[in-house]
Amino acid sequence: MADGVNKFLGDTPGRTIVKLIVVCLIVGFVLAFFGFTPDNIIDSIRYWFLDIWYNGFRALGRVGDYLVLGAIIVIPVFIILRLMSSRR
């Protein structure tokens, strides 16, 4: 069982935790240097998802507009072609 955990983590659990703490501190210092905060990052991710959500529905609305715009031409032409072919 321990060999499986070590293989999954790439090292012993203790050494892996120490490595992760060191890397987290380094990345935290770099992000703080550039002015990032945890709240800033979480808000950015949240706004990104909201932007995708709203733009996705806006795109669906545009598809509806394109559908109506095309139907204005296609449906009358279809009806005229059917009426002309039924007279034969």
C-alpha positions as CSV (number, residue, x, y, z in Angstrom):
1,M,0.0,0.0,0.0
2,A,2.8,2.4,0.9
3,D,4.6,1.7,-2.4
4,G,1.4,2.7,-4.3
5,V,1.1,6.0,-2.3
6,N,4.8,6.7,-2.9
7,K,4.5,6.0,-6.6
8,F,1.4,8.2,-6.9
9,L,3.0,11.1,-5.0
10,G,6.4,10.6,-6.6
11,D,8.1,10.5,-3.2
12,T,7.3,9.9,0.4
13,P,4.2,11.8,1.8
14,G,6.4,13.9,4.1
15,R,8.8,15.0,1.5
16,T,6.0,15.7,-0.9
17,I,4.2,17.9,1.6
18,V,7.5,19.8,2.3
19,K,8.0,20.3,-1.5
20,L,4.5,21.5,-2.0
21,I,4.8,24.0,0.9
22,V,8.0,25.4,-0.5
23,V,6.6,25.8,-4.0
24,C,3.4,27.4,-2.6
25,L,5.5,29.9,-0.7
26,I,7.5,30.8,-3.8
27,V,4.5,31.2,-6.0
28,G,2.7,33.2,-3.3
29,F,5.6,35.6,-3.1
30,V,5.7,36.1,-6.8
31,L,1.9,36.6,-7.0
32,A,2.0,39.1,-4.1
33,F,4.9,40.9,-5.9
34,F,2.6,41.4,-8.9
35,G,-0.3,42.6,-6.7
36,F,-2.5,39.5,-6.8
37,T,-4.6,38.6,-3.8
38,P,-6.6,35.5,-3.2
39,D,-9.8,37.5,-3.4
40,N,-8.7,39.1,-6.6
41,I,-8.0,35.7,-8.2
42,I,-11.3,34.2,-7.0
43,D,-13.3,37.2,-8.2
44,S,-11.5,37.0,-11.6
45,I,-12.4,33.3,-12.0
46,R,-16.0,34.0,-10.9
47,Y,-16.3,36.9,-13.4
48,W,-14.8,34.8,-16.1
49,F,-17.4,32.1,-15.7
50,L,-20.2,34.7,-15.5
51,D,-18.9,36.3,-18.7
52,I,-18.9,33.0,-20.5
53,W,-22.4,32.3,-19.2
54,Y,-23.9,35.6,-20.4
55,N,-22.0,35.7,-23.7
56,G,-23.1,32.1,-24.4
57,F,-26.8,33.1,-24.1
58,R,-26.1,36.3,-26.1
59,A,-24.6,34.1,-28.8
60,L,-27.8,31.9,-28.7
61,G,-29.8,35.1,-29.1
62,R,-27.8,35.9,-32.2
63,V,-28.4,32.5,-33.6
64,G,-32.2,33.2,-33.2
65,D,-31.7,36.5,-35.0
66,Y,-29.9,34.8,-37.9
67,L,-32.6,32.1,-38.0
68,V,-35.4,34.8,-38.3
69,L,-33.4,36.8,-40.9
70,G,-32.8,33.7,-43.0
71,A,-36.4,32.6,-42.7
72,I,-37.6,35.9,-44.1
73,I,-36.1,34.9,-47.4
74,V,-36.2,31.1,-47.3
75,I,-39.8,30.5,-46.3
76,P,-41.4,32.6,-49.1
77,V,-39.0,31.2,-51.7
78,F,-39.9,27.6,-50.5
79,I,-43.6,28.4,-50.7
80,I,-43.3,29.9,-54.2
81,L,-41.2,26.9,-55.4
82,R,-43.8,24.4,-53.9
83,L,-46.7,26.3,-55.5
84,M,-44.9,26.3,-58.9
85,S,-44.0,22.6,-58.7
86,S,-47.6,21.6,-57.7
87,R,-49.0,23.2,-60.9
88,R,-47.2,20.8,-63.1
